[in-house]
Amino acid sequence: GRAVVGTDLPGVREAVGPEGVAQLAPPGDADALADRIVELLGAPERRARLGAAAAERARSEFGPFAMCETMLRYLERA
């Protein structure tokens, strides 16, 4: 349920989803990462919105039921 700032790498991008992509900095760009952190520190409403979206994404995409459904699809294909 928290807003995430991170580095724009495939696994991170997938984890944060479409709502969080704007908070990802290019790999190796410490200044861009710091800018995104400072930006969120000054935007409590945005932090709350991103946090709520992250919590919903965690439940819907990565919760136990969703993970079991994904695994079942992979097993059915195999």
Secondary structure, DSSP 8 states (H G I E B T S, - for coil): -----EE--HHHHHHHHHHHGGGEE-TT-HHHHHHHHHHHHT-HHHHHHHHHHHHHHHHHHHSHHHHHHHHHHHHHH-
